[in-house]
């Protein structure tokens, strides 16, 4: 069963839905069947201009409000989002193909957490007093202005809120462009923010692909760009933003290591590896897709992993019994199939999976390769699908050195009962977001982001405030000015 998914209009601008059919049609495809379930239109230059004009106007008035007043709106939006969690989760499942079993707890709920957290933080955003003997100084935390958010297709509701919540808490306005693959959910978030009391134009949604993104990034009215996407896209966006010295946050891809030592609890380690590779059908940027397993326990790990993968239930993602969904699109499925073929071709041992499921839609079996070496393509390149590469190692120093031999640095994980080793290894790994005896937890209270080619800046937690505001410093002289002449 497919629910009603055609939105009221393609865009949400200045507090209302807006249609402009002159824009290129964008089909919305249900990944479980391949059927078209909606159509939106890419933003024309007129729509983009209208959105930016509305955002600039709304931001001026919004910034004049106290932090507490702004926070009330965000907290109310969080409450509405929670009240409509099932409705939003169904829409997210239709938009992405992810199982409803997953979206009910991980998507709109996470977005609500972000709105609530930054809504609560908004009233505490102050500067500081700096005594300087007889004189003194103070700082003021100010908004940047109009921010542009560019989303990815794997977590459309969550990503929109992760960007909107800190931006609005700091007094900014936002124009958000969802991925053209998943254009539906951000429209509902905009609608909810308006209902919660956000002024018209504060949070706008415009559709489109790279052309729309480029138009937003290059507009002189924009002060900040926040992107979630691939490294190649990040390079282009970063360069375009740098041309005008715009603030940026880049949350990009990864090829993250997960280290499993021989003393680890095997059941928990297998569970962590499953979460690090097959949740959301492997379509998570922080996934630990290079699973380094100490040689003495490698075969036991693979045997238990294979056994637990028998618990995969493929089916209609809207059926809550389904726990493994399709790839988001046929194009992404083809990319992942190419990586699987490359793994076989380069000599990795295919332990399980490796094929397209015999059903409609874009389903791939959870795939595990063993005996993977560092130089293989599946060990070096981000796949963004349900493909796990298992590499074996002898000792800690070797594992750390090989784990760090990558241009990426988004995430890393360690499973071990030795707490000293756990902290020692995490301290040595070059990654921005790390896990001990767990994987892929992303509470809003914890900063999220990477190093190296995996990005710039941090999302979530108090750290995000630094990326959506700027400090003004004021020196106050209490006596006479001493000048040389």
C-alpha positions in Angstrom: 0.0 0.0 0.0 1.3 3.5 -1.0 0.0 6.4 1.0 -0.8 9.8 -0.5 2.6 11.3 -1.3 2.1 14.0 -3.9 2.9 17.3 -2.0 0.7 20.3 -2.2 3.3 22.0 -4.3 7.0 21.5 -5.1 8.4 24.3 -2.9 7.7 26.0 0.4 8.6 29.6 0.3 7.6 32.6 2.5 5.4 30.5 4.7 3.3 28.8 2.0 3.5 26.2 -0.7 4.6 27.4 -4.1 4.4 25.8 -7.5 6.2 26.7 -10.7 5.8 24.1 -13.4 8.3 25.8 -15.6 10.9 23.9 -13.6 12.2 20.5 -14.8 9.9 17.7 -13.5 11.6 15.5 -10.9 9.9 12.0 -10.5 9.7 10.6 -7.0 10.2 6.8 -7.2 9.2 4.3 -4.5 12.4 2.2 -4.1 10.5 -0.9 -3.1 8.6 -1.1 -6.4 10.1 1.3 -8.8 6.8 3.0 -9.2 6.4 6.8 -9.4 4.6 8.1 -6.4 4.9 11.9 -6.9 6.4 14.5 -9.1 7.9 17.8 -8.1 9.6 20.5 -10.2 13.1 22.0 -9.9 13.2 25.5 -8.7 13.5 28.2 -11.4 15.6 31.3 -10.9 12.5 33.1 -9.9 11.6 30.6 -7.2 15.2 30.7 -5.8 15.2 34.5 -5.8 11.8 34.6 -4.0 13.1 32.2 -1.3 16.2 34.1 -0.6 14.4 37.4 -0.5 11.9 36.0 2.0 14.7 34.5 4.1 16.6 37.8 4.2 13.5 39.7 5.3 12.4 37.1 7.9 15.9 36.8 9.4 16.1 40.5 10.3 13.0 40.3 12.5 13.8 36.8 13.8 17.2 37.9 15.0 15.6 40.7 17.0 13.7 38.2 19.2 15.2 37.0 22.4 16.8 33.5 22.3 14.0 32.3 24.6 11.4 33.5 22.2 13.1 31.7 19.3 13.5 28.6 21.4 9.8 28.4 22.1 9.1 28.1 18.4 11.6 25.3 17.9 10.4 23.4 21.0 6.8 23.7 19.8 7.9 22.3 16.3 9.5 19.4 18.1 6.2 18.7 19.9 4.2 18.7 16.7 6.8 16.5 15.0 6.5 14.0 17.8 2.8 14.0 17.6 3.0 13.3 13.9 5.8 10.8 14.1 3.9 8.0 12.3 2.7 10.2 9.5 6.3 11.6 9.0 7.8 8.1 9.3 5.5 6.7 6.6 6.4 9.6 4.3 10.1 9.1 5.0 9.7 5.4 4.1 7.9 6.3 0.9 10.6 8.9 0.1 13.6 6.7 0.8 12.5 3.1 0.9 13.8 2.6 4.4 11.7 0.2 6.6 9.0 1.8 8.7 10.4 -0.3 11.6 13.5 1.9 11.3 12.0 5.3 10.4 9.6 5.2 13.3 12.5 5.5 15.7 15.4 7.0 13.8 14.3 9.8 11.5 11.5 12.2 12.5 12.3 11.3 16.2 15.9 12.4 15.7 14.7 15.6 14.0 12.4 16.4 16.9 15.4 15.8 19.3 17.4 18.4 17.4 14.6 21.0 17.4 14.0 20.5 21.1 17.7 20.5 22.0 18.6 23.7 20.2 15.3 25.3 21.2 16.4 24.7 24.8 19.8 26.1 24.1 18.7 29.2 22.3 18.1 31.3 25.5 21.7 30.5 26.7 23.5 31.9 23.7 25.4 34.8 25.3 28.8 36.5 25.1 31.3 37.0 27.9 32.7 39.8 30.0 36.5 40.2 29.9 38.0 42.3 32.7 41.2 44.1 31.6 42.3 46.0 34.8 40.6 49.4 34.6 39.2 48.7 31.1 37.1 45.8 30.0 35.8 44.1 26.9 32.8 42.0 26.0 31.7 39.7 23.2 28.4 39.4 21.5 27.2 36.3 19.7 25.5 37.3 16.5 23.7 35.3 13.7 25.4 35.0 10.3 22.3 35.9 8.3 20.8 33.7 5.5 22.0 30.1 5.6 21.7 27.5 2.8 21.3 23.9 3.7 21.9 21.1 1.1 20.6 17.7 2.1 21.4 14.1 1.3 18.9 11.4 0.4 19.6 8.9 3.2 18.1 10.8 6.2 16.0 13.6 4.6 14.0 14.7 7.7 16.8 14.3 10.2 19.3 16.2 8.0 16.9 19.1 7.4 16.4 19.5 11.2 20.1 19.0 12.0 20.8 22.1 9.9 17.7 24.1 10.6 17.6 23.8 14.4 21.0 25.3 15.2 20.7 27.9 12.4 17.3 29.1 13.6 18.3 29.0 17.3 21.2 31.4 16.5 18.9 33.9 14.8 19.5 32.9 11.2 17.0 32.1 8.4 17.5 29.1 6.0 16.8 28.1 2.5 17.0 24.3 2.3 17.5 22.2 -0.8 16.7 18.5 -0.3 18.3 15.8 -2.5 16.4 15.6 -5.7 16.0 11.8 -4.9 14.1 12.4 -1.7 12.3 15.8 -2.0 9.2 15.2 0.1 10.0 15.2 3.8 11.6 18.7 4.2 8.4 20.3 2.9 6.5 18.8 5.8 9.2 20.1 8.2 8.7 23.6 6.8 5.0 23.3 7.2 5.4 22.3 10.9 7.8 25.2 11.6 5.2 27.6 10.3 2.5 26.0 12.4 4.8 26.3 15.4 5.1 30.0 15.0 8.1 30.6 12.7 7.6 33.8 10.7 7.0 33.4 7.0 10.2 33.1 5.1 12.3 31.8 8.0 12.6 28.2 6.7 12.1 27.7 2.9 12.4 24.6 0.8 13.3 24.6 -2.8 13.8 21.6 -5.1 16.4 20.8 -7.7 19.7 19.2 -8.5 23.2 20.7 -8.8 22.0 23.7 -10.8 19.7 24.9 -8.0 22.4 24.2 -5.4 24.9 26.3 -7.3 22.5 29.2 -7.7 21.9 29.2 -3.9 25.6 28.9 -2.9 26.8 31.6 -5.2 24.1 34.2 -4.3 25.6 37.2 -2.4 22.7 37.2 0.1 23.9 33.9 1.5 26.3 33.9 4.5 26.6 30.2 5.2 26.4 26.9 3.4 25.9 23.6 5.1 26.2 20.5 3.0 25.7 16.8 3.7 26.9 14.8 0.7 29.7 13.1 -1.1 33.4 14.2 -1.2 33.3 15.2 -4.9 30.2 17.3 -4.3 31.8 18.8 -1.1 34.9 19.9 -3.1 32.7 21.8 -5.5 30.5 23.4 -2.9 33.5 24.3 -0.7 35.3 26.0 -3.6 32.2 27.9 -4.6 31.6 29.1 -1.1 35.2 30.0 -0.6 35.1 32.4 -3.5 32.9 34.7 -1.5 34.4 33.8 1.9 31.1 32.2 3.1 31.0 30.1 6.3 30.8 26.4 5.6 30.0 23.1 7.3 30.8 20.0 5.2 29.5 16.6 6.4 30.9 14.3 3.7 31.6 10.6 3.2 33.9 8.1 4.8 35.5 4.7 4.7 35.5 4.2 8.4 37.3 1.4 10.3 35.7 -0.8 12.9 38.4 -2.7 14.9 37.3 -6.0 16.7 39.9 -7.4 19.1 40.0 -11.1 20.1 38.8 -10.3 23.7 35.6 -8.5 22.5 32.2 -9.9 23.3 31.5 -11.7 20.0 27.8 -11.2 20.0 28.1 -7.5 20.6 30.9 -7.2 18.0 28.7 -8.9 15.4 25.8 -6.6 16.4 28.0 -3.6 16.1 29.2 -4.7 12.6 25.6 -5.2 11.5 24.7 -1.7 12.6 27.8 -0.3 11.0 27.1 -1.9 7.6 23.5 -2.9 7.0 21.3 -0.4 8.9 19.5 1.7 6.2 20.7 -0.9 3.7 24.2 0.4 4.3 23.4 4.0 3.2 25.0 5.8 6.1 28.1 8.1 5.7 29.6 7.1 9.0 29.4 3.3 8.4 32.3 1.2 9.6 32.7 -0.7 6.3 36.3 -1.7 6.9 35.9 -4.3 9.6 39.3 -5.3 11.0 39.0 -8.5 12.9 41.9 -10.1 14.9 42.9 -13.3 13.1 42.3 -15.6 16.1 38.6 -14.8 16.1 38.0 -14.0 12.4 36.3 -17.3 11.4 34.1 -17.3 14.6 33.1 -13.7 13.8 32.2 -14.6 10.2 30.3 -17.7 11.2 28.2 -15.8 13.8 27.7 -12.9 11.4 26.4 -15.2 8.6 24.0 -16.9 11.1 22.6 -13.6 12.3 22.1 -12.3 8.8 19.5 -15.1 8.4 17.3 -12.8 10.4 17.1 -10.3 7.6 13.4 -9.8 6.6 13.1 -8.2 3.1 9.7 -7.0 2.0 7.3 -4.1 1.8 9.1 -1.3 3.8 5.7 -0.1 5.0 5.2 -3.5 6.8 6.7 -3.2 10.3 7.9 -6.8 10.1 10.4 -5.8 7.4 13.8 -4.9 8.8 15.8 -4.6 5.6 14.8 -2.3 2.8 15.9 -1.5 -0.8 18.5 0.9 -2.1 17.2 4.4 -2.5 17.3 4.3 -6.3 18.1 2.1 -9.3 21.2 4.2 -10.0 22.6 3.7 -6.5 21.8 0.0 -6.7 23.8 -0.3 -10.0 26.8 1.5 -8.4 26.8 -1.0 -5.5 26.5 -3.9 -7.8 29.6 -2.7 -9.6 31.5 -2.6 -6.3 30.4 -6.2 -5.5 31.6 -7.3 -8.9 34.9 -5.6 -8.3 35.3 -7.3 -5.0 34.9 -10.7 -6.6 37.2 -9.8 -9.5 40.0 -8.6 -7.2 40.0 -11.8 -5.2 38.0 -11.1 -2.0 36.1 -14.1 -0.6 32.4 -13.7 -0.9 31.0 -15.1 2.4 27.3 -14.3 1.9 25.0 -12.2 -0.3 26.3 -10.5 -3.4 23.2 -10.6 -5.5 20.1 -8.5 -6.3 17.1 -10.0 -4.5 14.5 -11.7 -6.7 11.8 -9.1 -6.1 10.5 -5.8 -7.4 12.4 -2.6 -6.4 16.0 -2.0 -5.7 16.8 -4.7 -3.2 20.4 -6.0 -2.7 21.3 -8.8 -0.4 23.5 -8.0 2.6 26.9 -8.8 1.3 30.0 -9.8 3.3 33.5 -10.1 1.8 36.4 -11.7 3.8 40.1 -11.9 3.1 40.0 -8.3 1.9 43.3 -6.6 1.6 44.0 -2.8 2.0 44.6 -2.2 -1.7 41.3 -3.7 -3.0 38.7 -1.2 -4.3 36.1 -2.3 -1.8 38.5 -1.4 1.0 39.4 2.0 -0.4 36.3 3.6 -1.9 33.0 4.5 -0.2 30.3 2.1 -1.5 27.2 3.4 0.3 25.4 0.2 0.2 25.1 -3.1 2.1 28.6 -4.4 1.6 31.0 -5.3 4.4 34.7 -5.8 3.9 36.4 -7.9 6.6 40.1 -7.5 6.9 42.2 -9.5 9.5 45.1 -8.3 11.6 47.6 -9.6 14.1 48.2 -6.9 16.7 47.1 -3.5 17.8 49.8 -1.4 16.2 49.2 -3.0 12.8 45.4 -2.5 13.1 45.7 1.2 14.0 48.2 1.9 11.2 46.1 0.3 8.6 42.9 1.8 9.9 44.4 5.3 9.5 45.7 4.7 6.0 42.9 6.5 4.3 42.1 10.0 3.1 38.8 9.9 5.0 38.3 10.5 8.7 34.6 10.5 9.5 34.1 7.7 12.1 35.8 4.8 13.8 34.9 2.1 16.3 36.6 -0.4 18.6 35.2 -3.5 20.3 37.3 -4.8 23.2 36.8 -5.7 26.9 40.1 -4.0 27.7 39.1 -0.5 28.6 42.7 0.8 28.5 43.1 -0.5 25.0 39.8 1.0 24.0 40.8 4.5 24.9 44.3 4.1 23.6 43.2 2.9 20.2 40.5 5.5 19.9 43.1 8.2 20.8 45.3 7.0 18.0 42.6 6.7 15.3 42.2 9.7 13.0 38.5 10.2 13.0 36.0 12.8 14.2 33.3 10.6 15.5 34.2 7.5 17.4 32.5 4.6 19.2 33.6 2.1 21.9 31.7 -1.2 22.0 29.0 0.4 19.9 28.5 1.9 16.5 26.5 4.7 14.7 24.9 6.2 17.8 24.2 9.8 17.0 22.5 11.7 19.9 22.0 15.4 19.3 24.0 16.1 22.5 27.2 14.8 20.9 29.1 16.6 18.1 29.1 14.8 14.7 31.6 15.3 11.9 34.8 14.2 10.4 38.4 15.2 9.7 40.5 15.0 6.5 38.3 14.5 3.4 35.3 13.7 5.5 34.4 17.2 6.2 34.7 20.6 7.9 32.9 21.7 11.1 30.5 19.8 13.4 26.8 19.2 13.5 24.8 18.8 16.7 25.7 19.6 20.3 27.0 23.0 21.5 29.7 22.8 18.9 27.2 23.5 16.1 26.5 26.9 17.6 30.0 28.0 16.6 29.2 27.2 13.0 26.0 29.2 12.8 27.0 32.3 14.7 29.9 34.8 14.9 31.5 36.8 17.7 31.7 40.5 17.9 34.3 41.8 20.3 34.0 45.2 22.0 36.8 47.0 23.9 35.6 49.5 26.5 38.2 52.1 27.7 37.2 53.6 31.1 39.8 56.4 31.2 41.5 58.8 28.9 43.0 57.8 25.6 46.8 57.9 25.5 48.1 58.9 22.1 51.7 59.5 21.1 50.9 62.9 19.6 
